[in-house]
C-alpha cells in the first residue's frame, strides 16, 4: 500500500522470539487485555476471556497474564497455552507527521 493511503505509520522498534508463557503483565496489557475500572483501595482486575464456567466461573482475573491465557485459548483452542509455543514479539511505535 502506498504510504499516502495508510491511516497510520508504524515504526518497528524491536523484534524478538520468546516462549508464550514468558509474557509479562505489562506485555499482556499491551496486547489489549482490558482492565476493569476499580476503586483505588481495591486490586486491579482484568476481563475474563474464557466462556463462563469453563475455567473458574469468574468474570475477571487478578492477573493480566491469566486473562491473556484465556484469550489465547479462546482463539487457538484448548490446551494451546500448555503447548507454550515460540512466538514472535514485534514492538512498534506510531510515527506522526509523515
Jmol script that loads the backbone (N, CA, C; Angstrom):
load data "model"
ATOM      1  N   UNK A   1       0.857  -1.167   0.000  1.00  0.00           N
ATOM      2  CA  UNK A   1       0.000   0.000   0.000  1.00  0.00           C
ATOM      3  C   UNK A   1       0.904   1.231   0.000  1.00  0.00           C
ATOM      4  N   UNK A   2       0.568   2.209  -0.826  1.00  0.00           N
ATOM      5  CA  UNK A   2       1.362   3.439  -0.782  1.00  0.00           C
ATOM      6  C   UNK A   2       1.165   4.150   0.551  1.00  0.00           C
ATOM      7  N   UNK A   3       2.208   4.784   1.023  1.00  0.00           N
ATOM      8  CA  UNK A   3       2.152   5.446   2.333  1.00  0.00           C
ATOM      9  C   UNK A   3       1.031   6.472   2.407  1.00  0.00           C
ATOM     10  N   UNK A   4       0.753   7.193   1.334  1.00  0.00           N
ATOM     11  CA  UNK A   4      -0.292   8.216   1.363  1.00  0.00           C
ATOM     12  C   UNK A   4      -1.667   7.606   1.622  1.00  0.00           C
ATOM     13  N   UNK A   5      -1.846   6.312   1.329  1.00  0.00           N
ATOM     14  CA  UNK A   5      -3.147   5.667   1.507  1.00  0.00           C
ATOM     15  C   UNK A   5      -3.324   5.059   2.900  1.00  0.00           C
ATOM     16  N   UNK A   6      -2.270   5.016   3.689  1.00  0.00           N
ATOM     17  CA  UNK A   6      -2.384   4.404   5.014  1.00  0.00           C
ATOM     18  C   UNK A   6      -2.908   5.404   6.032  1.00  0.00           C
ATOM     19  N   UNK A   7      -3.651   4.905   7.003  1.00  0.00           N
ATOM     20  CA  UNK A   7      -4.195   5.763   8.062  1.00  0.00           C
ATOM     21  C   UNK A   7      -3.163   6.048   9.140  1.00  0.00           C
ATOM     22  N   UNK A   8      -2.263   5.093   9.401  1.00  0.00           N
ATOM     23  CA  UNK A   8      -1.225   5.283  10.404  1.00  0.00           C
ATOM     24  C   UNK A   8       0.095   4.739   9.875  1.00  0.00           C
ATOM     25  N   UNK A   9       1.177   5.242  10.422  1.00  0.00           N
ATOM     26  CA  UNK A   9       2.505   4.742  10.092  1.00  0.00           C
ATOM     27  C   UNK A   9       3.127   4.214  11.375  1.00  0.00           C
ATOM     28  N   UNK A  10       3.622   2.997  11.312  1.00  0.00           N
ATOM     29  CA  UNK A  10       4.255   2.368  12.466  1.00  0.00           C
ATOM     30  C   UNK A  10       5.731   2.139  12.179  1.00  0.00           C
ATOM     31  N   UNK A  11       6.554   2.363  13.194  1.00  0.00           N
ATOM     32  CA  UNK A  11       7.979   2.089  13.097  1.00  0.00           C
ATOM     33  C   UNK A  11       8.299   0.929  14.029  1.00  0.00           C
ATOM     34  N   UNK A  12       8.876  -0.126  13.494  1.00  0.00           N
ATOM     35  CA  UNK A  12       9.253  -1.278  14.312  1.00  0.00           C
ATOM     36  C   UNK A  12      10.453  -0.892  15.155  1.00  0.00           C
ATOM     37  N   UNK A  13      10.323  -1.087  16.480  1.00  0.00           N
ATOM     38  CA  UNK A  13      11.389  -0.704  17.411  1.00  0.00           C
ATOM     39  C   UNK A  13      12.092  -1.903  18.025  1.00  0.00           C
ATOM     40  N   UNK A  14      11.523  -3.090  17.850  1.00  0.00           N
ATOM     41  CA  UNK A  14      12.158  -4.275  18.403  1.00  0.00           C
ATOM     42  C   UNK A  14      11.488  -5.545  17.917  1.00  0.00           C
ATOM     43  N   UNK A  15      12.290  -6.579  17.746  1.00  0.00           N
ATOM     44  CA  UNK A  15      11.795  -7.894  17.348  1.00  0.00           C
ATOM     45  C   UNK A  15      12.555  -8.935  18.156  1.00  0.00           C
ATOM     46  N   UNK A  16      11.814  -9.864  18.746  1.00  0.00           N
ATOM     47  CA  UNK A  16      12.465 -10.957  19.480  1.00  0.00           C
ATOM     48  C   UNK A  16      11.547 -12.177  19.440  1.00  0.00           C
ATOM     49  N   UNK A  17      12.089 -13.293  19.809  1.00  0.00           N
ATOM     50  CA  UNK A  17      11.300 -14.517  19.909  1.00  0.00           C
ATOM     51  C   UNK A  17      11.338 -14.960  21.368  1.00  0.00           C
ATOM     52  N   UNK A  18      10.208 -15.426  21.867  1.00  0.00           N
ATOM     53  CA  UNK A  18      10.152 -15.910  23.250  1.00  0.00           C
ATOM     54  C   UNK A  18       9.061 -16.961  23.366  1.00  0.00           C
ATOM     55  N   UNK A  19       9.069 -17.683  24.471  1.00  0.00           N
ATOM     56  CA  UNK A  19       8.017 -18.663  24.733  1.00  0.00           C
ATOM     57  C   UNK A  19       6.752 -17.922  25.143  1.00  0.00           C
ATOM     58  N   UNK A  20       5.612 -18.439  24.739  1.00  0.00           N
ATOM     59  CA  UNK A  20       4.326 -17.808  25.009  1.00  0.00           C
ATOM     60  C   UNK A  20       4.141 -17.493  26.487  1.00  0.00           C
ATOM     61  N   UNK A  21       4.453 -18.438  27.355  1.00  0.00           N
ATOM     62  CA  UNK A  21       4.226 -18.262  28.788  1.00  0.00           C
ATOM     63  C   UNK A  21       5.182 -17.275  29.450  1.00  0.00           C
ATOM     64  N   UNK A  22       6.158 -16.756  28.704  1.00  0.00           N
ATOM     65  CA  UNK A  22       7.082 -15.763  29.253  1.00  0.00           C
ATOM     66  C   UNK A  22       6.522 -14.349  29.179  1.00  0.00           C
ATOM     67  N   UNK A  23       5.290 -14.198  28.723  1.00  0.00           N
ATOM     68  CA  UNK A  23       4.698 -12.866  28.601  1.00  0.00           C
ATOM     69  C   UNK A  23       4.593 -12.211  29.985  1.00  0.00           C
ATOM     70  N   UNK A  24       4.896 -10.922  30.043  1.00  0.00           N
ATOM     71  CA  UNK A  24       4.828 -10.178  31.300  1.00  0.00           C
ATOM     72  C   UNK A  24       3.433  -9.570  31.465  1.00  0.00           C
ATOM     73  N   UNK A  25       3.145  -9.103  32.672  1.00  0.00           N
ATOM     74  CA  UNK A  25       1.873  -8.400  32.919  1.00  0.00           C
ATOM     75  C   UNK A  25       1.766  -7.195  31.986  1.00  0.00           C
ATOM     76  N   UNK A  26       2.841  -6.428  31.887  1.00  0.00           N
ATOM     77  CA  UNK A  26       2.846  -5.226  31.044  1.00  0.00           C
ATOM     78  C   UNK A  26       2.611  -5.583  29.572  1.00  0.00           C
ATOM     79  N   UNK A  27       3.258  -6.648  29.090  1.00  0.00           N
ATOM     80  CA  UNK A  27       3.071  -7.058  27.698  1.00  0.00           C
ATOM     81  C   UNK A  27       1.652  -7.566  27.453  1.00  0.00           C
ATOM     82  N   UNK A  28       1.051  -8.244  28.428  1.00  0.00           N
ATOM     83  CA  UNK A  28      -0.327  -8.724  28.272  1.00  0.00           C
ATOM     84  C   UNK A  28      -1.280  -7.545  28.114  1.00  0.00           C
ATOM     85  N   UNK A  29      -1.075  -6.500  28.895  1.00  0.00           N
ATOM     86  CA  UNK A  29      -1.907  -5.294  28.773  1.00  0.00           C
ATOM     87  C   UNK A  29      -1.661  -4.633  27.413  1.00  0.00           C
ATOM     88  N   UNK A  30      -0.406  -4.598  26.966  1.00  0.00           N
ATOM     89  CA  UNK A  30      -0.087  -4.021  25.656  1.00  0.00           C
ATOM     90  C   UNK A  30      -0.746  -4.814  24.523  1.00  0.00           C
ATOM     91  N   UNK A  31      -0.993  -6.101  24.744  1.00  0.00           N
ATOM     92  CA  UNK A  31      -1.681  -6.936  23.753  1.00  0.00           C
ATOM     93  C   UNK A  31      -3.176  -6.669  23.710  1.00  0.00           C
ATOM     94  N   UNK A  32      -3.678  -5.866  24.647  1.00  0.00           N
ATOM     95  CA  UNK A  32      -5.087  -5.488  24.607  1.00  0.00           C
ATOM     96  C   UNK A  32      -5.941  -6.048  25.726  1.00  0.00           C
ATOM     97  N   UNK A  33      -5.332  -6.694  26.716  1.00  0.00           N
ATOM     98  CA  UNK A  33      -6.107  -7.203  27.851  1.00  0.00           C
ATOM     99  C   UNK A  33      -6.738  -6.016  28.571  1.00  0.00           C
ATOM    100  N   UNK A  34      -8.040  -6.117  28.798  1.00  0.00           N
ATOM    101  CA  UNK A  34      -8.793  -4.994  29.350  1.00  0.00           C
ATOM    102  C   UNK A  34      -8.845  -5.021  30.871  1.00  0.00           C
ATOM    103  N   UNK A  35      -8.368  -3.952  31.517  1.00  0.00           N
ATOM    104  CA  UNK A  35      -8.534  -3.861  32.971  1.00  0.00           C
ATOM    105  C   UNK A  35      -9.949  -3.393  33.289  1.00  0.00           C
ATOM    106  N   UNK A  36     -10.472  -3.875  34.405  1.00  0.00           N
ATOM    107  CA  UNK A  36     -11.760  -3.381  34.880  1.00  0.00           C
ATOM    108  C   UNK A  36     -11.527  -2.105  35.675  1.00  0.00           C
ATOM    109  N   UNK A  37     -12.453  -1.145  35.581  1.00  0.00           N
ATOM    110  CA  UNK A  37     -12.356   0.019  36.465  1.00  0.00           C
ATOM    111  C   UNK A  37     -12.449  -0.464  37.917  1.00  0.00           C
ATOM    112  N   UNK A  38     -11.710   0.177  38.793  1.00  0.00           N
ATOM    113  CA  UNK A  38     -11.707  -0.278  40.181  1.00  0.00           C
ATOM    114  C   UNK A  38     -11.476   0.898  41.132  1.00  0.00           C
ATOM    115  N   UNK A  39     -11.830   0.677  42.360  1.00  0.00           N
ATOM    116  CA  UNK A  39     -11.586   1.675  43.405  1.00  0.00           C
ATOM    117  C   UNK A  39     -10.095   1.646  43.760  1.00  0.00           C
ATOM    118  N   UNK A  40      -9.526   2.791  44.135  1.00  0.00           N
ATOM    119  CA  UNK A  40      -8.088   2.844  44.434  1.00  0.00           C
ATOM    120  C   UNK A  40      -7.644   1.839  45.509  1.00  0.00           C
ATOM    121  N   UNK A  41      -8.501   1.540  46.477  1.00  0.00           N
ATOM    122  CA  UNK A  41      -8.099   0.617  47.545  1.00  0.00           C
ATOM    123  C   UNK A  41      -8.265  -0.852  47.141  1.00  0.00           C
ATOM    124  N   UNK A  42      -8.845  -1.108  45.974  1.00  0.00           N
ATOM    125  CA  UNK A  42      -9.064  -2.476  45.509  1.00  0.00           C
ATOM    126  C   UNK A  42      -7.972  -2.867  44.516  1.00  0.00           C
ATOM    127  N   UNK A  43      -7.654  -4.150  44.440  1.00  0.00           N
ATOM    128  CA  UNK A  43      -6.647  -4.584  43.463  1.00  0.00           C
ATOM    129  C   UNK A  43      -7.191  -4.480  42.038  1.00  0.00           C
ATOM    130  N   UNK A  44      -6.290  -4.300  41.091  1.00  0.00           N
ATOM    131  CA  UNK A  44      -6.678  -4.261  39.674  1.00  0.00           C
ATOM    132  C   UNK A  44      -7.126  -5.648  39.248  1.00  0.00           C
ATOM    133  N   UNK A  45      -8.216  -5.722  38.491  1.00  0.00           N
ATOM    134  CA  UNK A  45      -8.693  -6.984  37.929  1.00  0.00           C
ATOM    135  C   UNK A  45      -8.854  -6.807  36.420  1.00  0.00           C
ATOM    136  N   UNK A  46      -8.844  -7.920  35.701  1.00  0.00           N
ATOM    137  CA  UNK A  46      -8.846  -7.906  34.240  1.00  0.00           C
ATOM    138  C   UNK A  46      -9.972  -8.767  33.703  1.00  0.00           C
ATOM    139  N   UNK A  47     -10.432  -8.430  32.501  1.00  0.00           N
ATOM    140  CA  UNK A  47     -11.518  -9.141  31.835  1.00  0.00           C
ATOM    141  C   UNK A  47     -11.196 -10.634  31.705  1.00  0.00           C
ATOM    142  N   UNK A  48     -12.201 -11.477  31.882  1.00  0.00           N
ATOM    143  CA  UNK A  48     -12.056 -12.932  31.708  1.00  0.00           C
ATOM    144  C   UNK A  48     -12.504 -13.293  30.298  1.00  0.00           C
ATOM    145  N   UNK A  49     -11.633 -13.939  29.528  1.00  0.00           N
ATOM    146  CA  UNK A  49     -11.940 -14.269  28.133  1.00  0.00           C
ATOM    147  C   UNK A  49     -12.424 -15.699  27.936  1.00  0.00           C
ATOM    148  N   UNK A  50     -12.315 -16.548  28.973  1.00  0.00           N
ATOM    149  CA  UNK A  50     -12.873 -17.886  28.859  1.00  0.00           C
ATOM    150  C   UNK A  50     -14.386 -17.777  28.859  1.00  0.00           C
ATOM    151  N   UNK A  51     -15.093 -18.647  28.119  1.00  0.00           N
ATOM    152  CA  UNK A  51     -16.551 -18.685  28.282  1.00  0.00           C
ATOM    153  C   UNK A  51     -16.866 -19.000  29.737  1.00  0.00           C
ATOM    154  N   UNK A  52     -17.876 -18.358  30.279  1.00  0.00           N
ATOM    155  CA  UNK A  52     -18.205 -18.553  31.689  1.00  0.00           C
ATOM    156  C   UNK A  52     -18.389 -20.029  32.018  1.00  0.00           C
ATOM    157  N   UNK A  53     -17.818 -20.426  33.124  1.00  0.00           N
ATOM    158  CA  UNK A  53     -17.973 -21.796  33.604  1.00  0.00           C
ATOM    159  C   UNK A  53     -16.915 -22.762  33.131  1.00  0.00           C
ATOM    160  N   UNK A  54     -16.060 -22.384  32.158  1.00  0.00           N
ATOM    161  CA  UNK A  54     -15.077 -23.335  31.666  1.00  0.00           C
ATOM    162  C   UNK A  54     -13.751 -23.245  32.399  1.00  0.00           C
ATOM    163  N   UNK A  55     -13.499 -22.144  33.101  1.00  0.00           N
ATOM    164  CA  UNK A  55     -12.232 -22.045  33.827  1.00  0.00           C
ATOM    165  C   UNK A  55     -12.490 -21.976  35.318  1.00  0.00           C
ATOM    166  N   UNK A  56     -12.885 -20.798  35.781  1.00  0.00           N
ATOM    167  CA  UNK A  56     -13.082 -20.656  37.219  1.00  0.00           C
ATOM    168  C   UNK A  56     -14.437 -20.057  37.564  1.00  0.00           C
ATOM    169  N   UNK A  57     -15.294 -19.879  36.558  1.00  0.00           N
ATOM    170  CA  UNK A  57     -16.626 -19.354  36.801  1.00  0.00           C
ATOM    171  C   UNK A  57     -16.660 -17.868  37.106  1.00  0.00           C
ATOM    172  N   UNK A  58     -15.497 -17.224  37.126  1.00  0.00           N
ATOM    173  CA  UNK A  58     -15.426 -15.801  37.417  1.00  0.00           C
ATOM    174  C   UNK A  58     -15.461 -14.998  36.121  1.00  0.00           C
ATOM    175  N   UNK A  59     -15.839 -13.753  36.234  1.00  0.00           N
ATOM    176  CA  UNK A  59     -15.855 -12.872  35.073  1.00  0.00           C
ATOM    177  C   UNK A  59     -14.618 -11.986  35.036  1.00  0.00           C
ATOM    178  N   UNK A  60     -13.664 -12.225  35.927  1.00  0.00           N
ATOM    179  CA  UNK A  60     -12.456 -11.410  35.947  1.00  0.00           C
ATOM    180  C   UNK A  60     -11.288 -12.227  36.487  1.00  0.00           C
ATOM    181  N   UNK A  61     -10.098 -11.708  36.255  1.00  0.00           N
ATOM    182  CA  UNK A  61      -8.859 -12.313  36.744  1.00  0.00           C
ATOM    183  C   UNK A  61      -8.079 -11.263  37.521  1.00  0.00           C
ATOM    184  N   UNK A  62      -7.270 -11.725  38.441  1.00  0.00           N
ATOM    185  CA  UNK A  62      -6.388 -10.841  39.195  1.00  0.00           C
ATOM    186  C   UNK A  62      -5.098 -10.558  38.421  1.00  0.00           C
ATOM    187  N   UNK A  63      -4.880 -11.260  37.331  1.00  0.00           N
ATOM    188  CA  UNK A  63      -3.640 -11.154  36.572  1.00  0.00           C
ATOM    189  C   UNK A  63      -3.950 -10.931  35.093  1.00  0.00           C
ATOM    190  N   UNK A  64      -3.239  -9.979  34.478  1.00  0.00           N
ATOM    191  CA  UNK A  64      -3.390  -9.755  33.038  1.00  0.00           C
ATOM    192  C   UNK A  64      -2.888 -10.973  32.261  1.00  0.00           C
ATOM    193  N   UNK A  65      -1.883 -11.662  32.783  1.00  0.00           N
ATOM    194  CA  UNK A  65      -1.366 -12.859  32.112  1.00  0.00           C
ATOM    195  C   UNK A  65      -2.422 -13.962  32.110  1.00  0.00           C
ATOM    196  N   UNK A  66      -3.145 -14.152  33.225  1.00  0.00           N
ATOM    197  CA  UNK A  66      -4.216 -15.150  33.254  1.00  0.00           C
ATOM    198  C   UNK A  66      -5.305 -14.807  32.241  1.00  0.00           C
ATOM    199  N   UNK A  67      -5.627 -13.537  32.112  1.00  0.00           N
ATOM    200  CA  UNK A  67      -6.616 -13.121  31.123  1.00  0.00           C
ATOM    201  C   UNK A  67      -6.104 -13.367  29.710  1.00  0.00           C
ATOM    202  N   UNK A  68      -4.817 -13.091  29.481  1.00  0.00           N
ATOM    203  CA  UNK A  68      -4.228 -13.340  28.164  1.00  0.00           C
ATOM    204  C   UNK A  68      -4.272 -14.829  27.835  1.00  0.00           C
ATOM    205  N   UNK A  69      -4.022 -15.662  28.829  1.00  0.00           N
ATOM    206  CA  UNK A  69      -4.118 -17.118  28.643  1.00  0.00           C
ATOM    207  C   UNK A  69      -5.516 -17.486  28.141  1.00  0.00           C
ATOM    208  N   UNK A  70      -6.548 -16.931  28.783  1.00  0.00           N
ATOM    209  CA  UNK A  70      -7.914 -17.217  28.364  1.00  0.00           C
ATOM    210  C   UNK A  70      -8.197 -16.738  26.955  1.00  0.00           C
ATOM    211  N   UNK A  71      -7.714 -15.545  26.621  1.00  0.00           N
ATOM    212  CA  UNK A  71      -7.903 -15.019  25.273  1.00  0.00           C
ATOM    213  C   UNK A  71      -7.191 -15.906  24.264  1.00  0.00           C
ATOM    214  N   UNK A  72      -5.955 -16.295  24.568  1.00  0.00           N
ATOM    215  CA  UNK A  72      -5.172 -17.151  23.665  1.00  0.00           C
ATOM    216  C   UNK A  72      -5.918 -18.460  23.399  1.00  0.00           C
ATOM    217  N   UNK A  73      -6.401 -19.100  24.465  1.00  0.00           N
ATOM    218  CA  UNK A  73      -7.097 -20.379  24.282  1.00  0.00           C
ATOM    219  C   UNK A  73      -8.449 -20.207  23.590  1.00  0.00           C
ATOM    220  N   UNK A  74      -9.104 -19.064  23.771  1.00  0.00           N
ATOM    221  CA  UNK A  74     -10.376 -18.844  23.081  1.00  0.00           C
ATOM    222  C   UNK A  74     -10.159 -18.713  21.573  1.00  0.00           C
ATOM    223  N   UNK A  75      -8.966 -18.275  21.166  1.00  0.00           N
ATOM    224  CA  UNK A  75      -8.640 -18.139  19.743  1.00  0.00           C
ATOM    225  C   UNK A  75      -7.992 -19.408  19.196  1.00  0.00           C
ATOM    226  N   UNK A  76      -7.050 -19.969  19.956  1.00  0.00           N
ATOM    227  CA  UNK A  76      -6.204 -21.060  19.452  1.00  0.00           C
ATOM    228  C   UNK A  76      -6.636 -22.450  19.887  1.00  0.00           C
ATOM    229  N   UNK A  77      -7.617 -22.541  20.776  1.00  0.00           N
ATOM    230  CA  UNK A  77      -8.121 -23.841  21.205  1.00  0.00           C
ATOM    231  C   UNK A  77      -7.592 -24.281  22.556  1.00  0.00           C
ATOM    232  N   UNK A  78      -8.332 -25.220  23.138  1.00  0.00           N
ATOM    233  CA  UNK A  78      -7.956 -25.744  24.454  1.00  0.00           C
ATOM    234  C   UNK A  78      -6.555 -26.335  24.415  1.00  0.00           C
ATOM    235  N   UNK A  79      -5.864 -26.188  25.512  1.00  0.00           N
ATOM    236  CA  UNK A  79      -4.502 -26.719  25.693  1.00  0.00           C
ATOM    237  C   UNK A  79      -3.450 -26.012  24.844  1.00  0.00           C
ATOM    238  N   UNK A  80      -3.833 -24.996  24.052  1.00  0.00           N
ATOM    239  CA  UNK A  80      -2.825 -24.290  23.250  1.00  0.00           C
ATOM    240  C   UNK A  80      -1.875 -23.492  24.134  1.00  0.00           C
ATOM    241  N   UNK A  81      -2.357 -23.036  25.297  1.00  0.00           N
ATOM    242  CA  UNK A  81      -1.482 -22.335  26.251  1.00  0.00           C
ATOM    243  C   UNK A  81      -0.464 -23.309  26.817  1.00  0.00           C
ATOM    244  N   UNK A  82      -0.894 -24.516  27.149  1.00  0.00           N
ATOM    245  CA  UNK A  82       0.004 -25.519  27.728  1.00  0.00           C
ATOM    246  C   UNK A  82       1.104 -25.927  26.754  1.00  0.00           C
ATOM    247  N   UNK A  83       0.841 -25.824  25.453  1.00  0.00           N
ATOM    248  CA  UNK A  83       1.858 -26.173  24.445  1.00  0.00           C
ATOM    249  C   UNK A  83       3.049 -25.212  24.506  1.00  0.00           C
ATOM    250  N   UNK A  84       2.822 -23.992  25.009  1.00  0.00           N
ATOM    251  CA  UNK A  84       3.873 -22.991  25.198  1.00  0.00           C
ATOM    252  C   UNK A  84       4.750 -22.808  23.955  1.00  0.00           C
ATOM    253  N   UNK A  85       4.126 -22.452  22.813  1.00  0.00           N
ATOM    254  CA  UNK A  85       4.919 -22.321  21.585  1.00  0.00           C
ATOM    255  C   UNK A  85       5.842 -21.102  21.625  1.00  0.00           C
ATOM    256  N   UNK A  86       6.805 -21.116  20.718  1.00  0.00           N
ATOM    257  CA  UNK A  86       7.632 -19.938  20.491  1.00  0.00           C
ATOM    258  C   UNK A  86       6.797 -18.932  19.720  1.00  0.00           C
ATOM    259  N   UNK A  87       6.873 -17.659  20.091  1.00  0.00           N
ATOM    260  CA  UNK A  87       6.123 -16.604  19.404  1.00  0.00           C
ATOM    261  C   UNK A  87       7.048 -15.437  19.079  1.00  0.00           C
ATOM    262  N   UNK A  88       6.717 -14.722  18.028  1.00  0.00           N
ATOM    263  CA  UNK A  88       7.436 -13.506  17.678  1.00  0.00           C
ATOM    264  C   UNK A  88       6.832 -12.346  18.443  1.00  0.00           C
ATOM    265  N   UNK A  89       7.674 -11.543  19.060  1.00  0.00           N
ATOM    266  CA  UNK A  89       7.243 -10.322  19.738  1.00  0.00           C
ATOM    267  C   UNK A  89       7.758  -9.162  18.890  1.00  0.00           C
ATOM    268  N   UNK A  90       6.826  -8.398  18.341  1.00  0.00           N
ATOM    269  CA  UNK A  90       7.191  -7.253  17.499  1.00  0.00           C
ATOM    270  C   UNK A  90       6.729  -5.992  18.204  1.00  0.00           C
ATOM    271  N   UNK A  91       7.684  -5.150  18.569  1.00  0.00           N
ATOM    272  CA  UNK A  91       7.377  -3.893  19.246  1.00  0.00           C
ATOM    273  C   UNK A  91       7.419  -2.775  18.219  1.00  0.00           C
ATOM    274  N   UNK A  92       6.526  -1.818  18.371  1.00  0.00           N
ATOM    275  CA  UNK A  92       6.466  -0.714  17.427  1.00  0.00           C
ATOM    276  C   UNK A  92       5.955   0.539  18.104  1.00  0.00           C
ATOM    277  N   UNK A  93       6.147   1.656  17.409  1.00  0.00           N
ATOM    278  CA  UNK A  93       5.584   2.922  17.883  1.00  0.00           C
ATOM    279  C   UNK A  93       4.922   3.605  16.689  1.00  0.00           C
ATOM    280  N   UNK A  94       3.946   4.409  17.011  1.00  0.00           N
ATOM    281  CA  UNK A  94       3.244   5.172  15.977  1.00  0.00           C
ATOM    282  C   UNK A  94       4.087   6.388  15.606  1.00  0.00           C
ATOM    283  N   UNK A  95       4.227   6.638  14.316  1.00  0.00           N
ATOM    284  CA  UNK A  95       5.003   7.763  13.804  1.00  0.00           C
ATOM    285  C   UNK A  95       4.022   8.822  13.332  1.00  0.00           C
ATOM    286  N   UNK A  96       4.148  10.019  13.865  1.00  0.00           N
ATOM    287  CA  UNK A  96       3.255  11.131  13.495  1.00  0.00           C
ATOM    288  C   UNK A  96       3.907  12.018  12.442  1.00  0.00           C
ATOM    289  N   UNK A  97       3.076  12.606  11.595  1.00  0.00           N
ATOM    290  CA  UNK A  97       3.526  13.648  10.692  1.00  0.00           C
ATOM    291  C   UNK A  97       4.352  13.211   9.513  1.00  0.00           C
ATOM    292  N   UNK A  98       4.154  12.025   9.026  1.00  0.00           N
ATOM    293  CA  UNK A  98       4.902  11.606   7.818  1.00  0.00           C
ATOM    294  C   UNK A  98       3.990  11.545   6.631  1.00  0.00           C
TER     295      UNK A  98
END
end "model"
wireframe off; spacefill off
backbone 0.3
color backbone group
